[in-house]
Amino acid sequence: MAFQNALNKVFSSLADLFRVPTASAYCQARLKLKPELFAHLNEIVCQDFYRLAGEEGSLQLWRGHRLLACDGTYLTLPDNSDTRAQFSVQTNQYLEADCVQALSCLLYDLMNDLGLRAALGKRQGEKHLLFAELWQATEPGDVVVLYSDGITDHQSPSGREFGRGRLAQVVRTDCGLKPDDLIVRIFRELDEFNPVAFDDQSIMVMRVK
């Protein structure tokens, strides 16, 4: 019922209430859409954003360049023959406790809060996802911030995560610093959040040529 209400609101805003599909019809139609369509639509949105922001003078840059970050997480997928063939099967000491997992990575514009490209691949495929999938969305001069999950997963004594949002805020606030100084500033924020690290913490800042 909640899904149907959402559809009603969308078509109401379009002033087209007489063509509201049922939730079932919408789900069936959605299954026919290819994932590549959403990637293409996102490319169009990004192109229009940079064009319009540039014309309006509202585009945020770091020393004249885009400042990009790459973030990743592990996803547990439905267990079937297709996902087992394409992604990674994780096992442990418990019998019949296998699960299918994938690595999901997102490349986004830190200064403008814009997702540029996403990729899904094998759990151990970080380099392939970064250089074969996400790198296509970069441009010469872009500055890319790479970091391990020990940065965003860093926890305060009360159990709060440092998080991607707090990392992005630090970078936005101190983006005028040199790359080495920016890295020092990030680690200083981590230490103030909690001086005890529970995981490895790595950061790399590079420029695309």
Secondary structure in CASP SS format (residue, H / E / C, confidence):
PFRMAT SS
TARGET T0000
AUTHOR 0000-0000-0000
METHOD secondary structure of the structure
MODEL  1
M C 1.00
A H 1.00
F H 1.00
Q H 1.00
N H 1.00
A H 1.00
L H 1.00
N H 1.00
K H 1.00
V H 1.00
F H 1.00
S H 1.00
S H 1.00
L C 1.00
A C 1.00
D C 1.00
L H 1.00
F H 1.00
R H 1.00
V C 1.00
P C 1.00
T C 1.00
A H 1.00
S H 1.00
A H 1.00
Y H 1.00
C H 1.00
Q H 1.00
A H 1.00
R H 1.00
L C 1.00
K C 1.00
L C 1.00
K C 1.00
P H 1.00
E H 1.00
L H 1.00
F H 1.00
A H 1.00
H H 1.00
L H 1.00
N H 1.00
E H 1.00
I H 1.00
V H 1.00
C H 1.00
Q H 1.00
D H 1.00
F H 1.00
Y H 1.00
R H 1.00
L H 1.00
A H 1.00
G H 1.00
E H 1.00
E H 1.00
G C 1.00
S C 1.00
L C 1.00
Q C 1.00
L C 1.00
W E 1.00
R C 1.00
G C 1.00
H E 1.00
R C 1.00
L E 1.00
L E 1.00
A E 1.00
C E 1.00
D E 1.00
G E 1.00
T E 1.00
Y E 1.00
L E 1.00
T E 1.00
L E 1.00
P C 1.00
D C 1.00
N C 1.00
S H 1.00
D H 1.00
T H 1.00
R H 1.00
A H 1.00
Q H 1.00
F C 1.00
S E 1.00
V E 1.00
Q E 1.00
T C 1.00
N C 1.00
Q C 1.00
Y C 1.00
L C 1.00
E C 1.00
A C 1.00
D C 1.00
C E 1.00
V E 1.00
Q E 1.00
A E 1.00
L E 1.00
S E 1.00
C E 1.00
L E 1.00
L E 1.00
Y E 1.00
D E 1.00
L C 1.00
M C 1.00
N C 1.00
D C 1.00
L E 1.00
G E 1.00
L E 1.00
R E 1.00
A E 1.00
A E 1.00
L E 1.00
G E 1.00
K E 1.00
R C 1.00
Q C 1.00
G C 1.00
E H 1.00
K H 1.00
H H 1.00
L H 1.00
L H 1.00
F H 1.00
A H 1.00
E H 1.00
L H 1.00
W H 1.00
Q H 1.00
A H 1.00
T C 1.00
E C 1.00
P C 1.00
G C 1.00
D C 1.00
V E 1.00
V E 1.00
V E 1.00
L E 1.00
Y E 1.00
S C 1.00
D H 1.00
G H 1.00
I H 1.00
T H 1.00
D C 1.00
H C 1.00
Q E 1.00
S C 1.00
P C 1.00
S C 1.00
G C 1.00
R C 1.00
E E 1.00
F C 1.00
G H 1.00
R H 1.00
G H 1.00
R H 1.00
L H 1.00
A H 1.00
Q H 1.00
V H 1.00
V H 1.00
R H 1.00
T H 1.00
D C 1.00
C C 1.00
G C 1.00
L C 1.00
K C 1.00
P H 1.00
D H 1.00
D H 1.00
L H 1.00
I H 1.00
V H 1.00
R H 1.00
I H 1.00
F H 1.00
R H 1.00
E H 1.00
L H 1.00
D H 1.00
E H 1.00
F H 1.00
N C 1.00
P C 1.00
V C 1.00
A C 1.00
F C 1.00
D C 1.00
D C 1.00
Q C 1.00
S C 1.00
I E 1.00
M E 1.00
V E 1.00
M E 1.00
R E 1.00
V C 1.00
K C 1.00
END
